[in-house]
Amino acid sequence: MIVTFTANPSLDRTVALPGPLLRGEVQRAISVRQESGGKGVNVSRALVASGMKTLAVLPGGEADPVLAGLRDTDVPFAALPIGEALRSNMALTEPGGVTTKINEPGPVLSAEQQEALIELLLDSARGASWVVLAGSLPPGVPADFYATVTRRLRSLHDDGTEVPLIAVDSSGEPLAAVISGDALGKPDLLKPNAEELAELAAAAGFATDKSAEELEADPEAAAAAAAAVVRSGVGAVLATLGSKGAVLVTADGAWLATHPPVKAVSTVGAGDSSLAGYLLAAGQGAAPADCLRQAVAHGAAAASLPGSTVPAVHQTTPDAVTITALKKD
């Protein structure tokens, strides 16, 4: 089973526009979709779509629309009531897949609620193969929260429980914090995009003058940046590079995966679907390069679907993905 942990879940509304976004003008939408969201929630939704056992751990009251959406889509979850409504996010998509997102901050979590949420995760994670810590942090939560949770998960070993593998997909300070501490706080897998990869490489002491756009266009540079993060003690880095595919770097190798162009409808949740694809393949014992293959196939399929719709594995085309071995350094 794969457990996902979303500290700042959301009700995601995606509004499709008939043309480019016009600031200051009135525009009529051609469609509106609404789904329960947040990075970890999206990963669980994608796993359920492909028949993989999962549990989404998150805050939220029983009647909250986010939890209602999970019930409606048969996504198993364990939730901590916090006495406040969860946030709503808005995504505006233009023809061609250009997306503008407006994300609310979310409710404040007290120190007591943070501890209760961690305890709920620890109880839920017993017997899991992977735990995914994903998304932004709500107000009141320290930047090193995911590093703290990673250490607490590793402490399960103290009572004889097998420790699950840990993946982190976040951004900004919470992401940088997971590689700045001791070895126990560093995950087995990081899933940055190109912009987050540049930030991670800098936090790992690797100087690069390349922008996110340049890293997307230069997979060898992306692999070198990811290799620096792996040298800092992280198990592996799966760096998604938008339409250019993705790079996977481990201690043993580096690979680039590319997919033929797809007609992009919405990029919302494509990265989360990529992580789900990786975990699906890993759960079947696939080699790292084949985990990368399924990650890119999932991401491409997600980009071709409306809103934050997640693909099932039968909607993906892993055979269309090309894998190329890269130099790490």
N, C-alpha and C positions, 0 to 999 in steps of 0.2 A: 504494500500500500504506500501511496505517496501522500504525505500531509503537507498542505500549504498553509501559510500563516500570513494573513493580511492585517496589519495593524490599523490601516486607514482605508477601509473599503468604501465603496461609493455606489450610487445609482447612476449609471452612465446613460446619458441621452445623446444620440448621434443624429444630427440634422443634416440631411443631404441637400446641397444647393444646386440649382440648375446651371450656374456659371461661377466665375471667380467671386470671392468675397469682396463686397464693396463697402468699405468703411463709411459710416455715416448715412447709409442709404437703407431703404426698406427693401427687403428681398423675401420672396416666398419660397418656402421649402418644398421640395418634391417628395420627401419622405422623412419620417421620424421613427427611430428605433430606440427602445429602452431595455437595458439589461443590467443585471447585477454585475458590479465590476470591482476593480482593484486588481493589481497584478497577480496576486496569489489566487484570487477568486477566478480570474480568467484562465489560469493554468489548470485549476480543478475542473472548470467547465470543459476545457479541451480534453482533459483526460477522461471525463465521463463520456464525452461524445465518442471516444474511441474504445470504450469498454474497460478502461483501467480503473482499479479501485483507488479511491481518493477520499480525503476528508479535508474540508476547508475550515480552518480555525480563524475566528474573527470576533470583534466586538459587535454588539447590536442587540436590540430588544426583539422579543418574539414577533411583534407586529410591524417591525421595520420593513419598508418596501424592499430593501436589499435582501433580507432573509426570505421574504415572500417570493422574490424572484428565484432564489435558490431552490425553494420547495417546488416551484412551478416547473423547474428544469431538472428536477431529481438529482441535484447536487448535494451529497451528504455534508453536513456541517456541524460544528460545535461552536456555540456563540456565548459570549459573556455579556449579559445585560449591563448597560452603562448609564441608563436613565436619560439618554439624549438621542436624538435622531442622527443617523449617519449622513454624510455629505452627499451632494449631487454634483456631478461633473457634466460639462457640455462639450461636445466635439462637433465642429462644423466642417463638413467634407465637401470639397470642390471636385468637379469632373477631373479625372486623372489621379485622384487619390490625395491631393494636397489637403492637409488636415490642420485645423486650428483648434486647440484645446483650451478650455477654461476650467480649471480645477479649483474647487473650494478647499479650504484648509482642513476641515473636519472638526469633530468635537474634541475638546481638551480631555486627555486621560490623566487622572491623578496618579500619584505614585502607587497607591493601593490598587487601583484598577490595572496599572501596568503589571504589577506583581501577580495579580489574579489571572491576567491574560497569559503570562509566562507559565504559570502553574497549569492552566488549562492545556497549553501546548505540550508541556512535558508529559502530562497524562495521555494526551492523544497520540504522541509520537512513539509510544512504546510498541515495538513490533514493526514500525514503518521502515521502508528501505531508504526513502529520501524524505527530507523536510525542506521545503522551499520557503525562504523568508523573503517577502517581496513587497515592493511598493514604497511610497513615501511614508513618513512618520507623522502622526497627528500632533497638534500643539501640546506642549507639556512633556513630550517624550525626548530624552537626550539623544544626541547624534550617534552615540556608541551603543544604542539599544540592540541592534542586530548582532554586534560583536558580543554583547552581554548574553543574549539569547543563545548564540552559538556555544559559548562556554558552558551555559547551563545545560544545553542538550548533551554536550560531551560529558558532563558530570553524571549522566544516566549510567555510565559505565561503572560508577562506584557501587551501585547496588546489583551489579551483574547483568544489567540490561544491555543488549547490543545497541550500540550507538548508530543511528541512521546517518547516511551521507547528507551533507548540508549544502544547499545552493542558495545564493543570494542574488537578487535582482532589484537594485535600488538605484539611487542617484545622489549626487552632491555629497554632503558631509556624512550621511549614514553609510554610503557606499565606501568612501575613503576610510572611514573608521574601521572597517572590517579588515583592512590590511595594515593598519598602523599599530596594532597591539601585539600581544603574544600569540604563539602558535595555536593555542586552544581557541582563540577567537577568530581564526581564519577558516573560511569555508572550503569545501571540496570542489566547488564550482562557482564561478562568478559569471553573470550574463549581462555585460555592458553593451550599449550601442557605441558608435564611434566616438561621440562626444564624451561619454562616460569613460571609455577606454583611455582617452587622452588624460583625463583627470586622474584615473587610477595609476597610469604610468608615472605621472608626476609625483603622486603620493608614494610610489615605490622607488623614487629616486632616479627614474629614467627620463632624461631630458629629450623632448622631441619638439621641434618647431612646426610640426604639421598640424593643421586644423582638422576638425572632424571630417570635413569634406575631403581633405587630402588623404586622410587615413582610409576613408571609404574607397577612394580611387587607387590606393596603393596597398594591396593586401600584405605584401612583405613588410612594409612599415607597420601595419597593424599587428602582424605576427610578432615583430620585434618588441612592440610595446606590450603585447600580451605576455610575451616570454619574461619580461621584467617583472610583471605582476606574479607570474608563477614562481620565479626565483625568490620572491618575497615570502613564499610559504603557502600560497594558494594552490590547491590541487590542480585546477584546470581553469581556463578562460574560454568561454564561448562568446565571441564578439560578433554581434550582428551588424552588418554593413549596408542596411537598406536594400536597394535593388541590386547591389553588387554581391549579395550573398552573405557569407559568414566565415569567420576564421575560428578554428579551435586549436588551442595550444595546451599541451600537457608537458610533463617532465620528459616524456619520451618522443614527442614529435609535434609537428604543426601542419595543419591542412586548411586549404581553402575550398569552400563549396559554393558553386554558382548554379542558378536555375535559369532556364530560358525566360525572357521577359513575359510578364503576365499583365493583363489589363487591370491596373490598380483601381479599386473602388473605394477602399478605406484602409488606412494603415493602422487604425486603432486596434490595439491588441495583437498586432502581428508578431512583435517580439515575445510576448507572453506565449503565443502559440508555438513559436520556435523553441522556447524552453520546454514546453509540453512535449513536442516532437522528440527532442533530445532524450527526455526522461522515459518516454514510451520505448524508444529503442534500447536505452540503457537497461530498462526493466526486463527486456528480452535477451539480455546478455550480449548485445551487439558490440563490436569493436568501436573505438572512439571515432574513427572516420565515418562509420555507418551511423553512429549517433548524430554526427554533424549532418550527414546526408538527410536524415529524417527531420532534423531541426529546420533546415532550409526549405525542405518540401512543405512543412507545416507553415512556415512563415509566408511563403509564396501563396499558398492556398488561402491563408487568412486575408492577405492583402487584396485578393480577388473577390472577397465577400463583403456584403454591406455592414455598416456599423461596426460593432465589436463582436460580430459573429465569429465563432471559432469553428475550424474544420474538424471533421472526423478523419481518421487515418485513411479511409477509403476515398476521400476527396483529395488526397495528396498524390503527388507524382514523384516519388523518390528516384525512380529509374531515369528521370529527366535531369537529375542533379549530377553535375560533374565535380569530381574530387581531385584536387591537385595538392601534392605534398609541397610544403614550403620549408625554407630555412628559418629557424627561430631567431638567429642572432645576426 
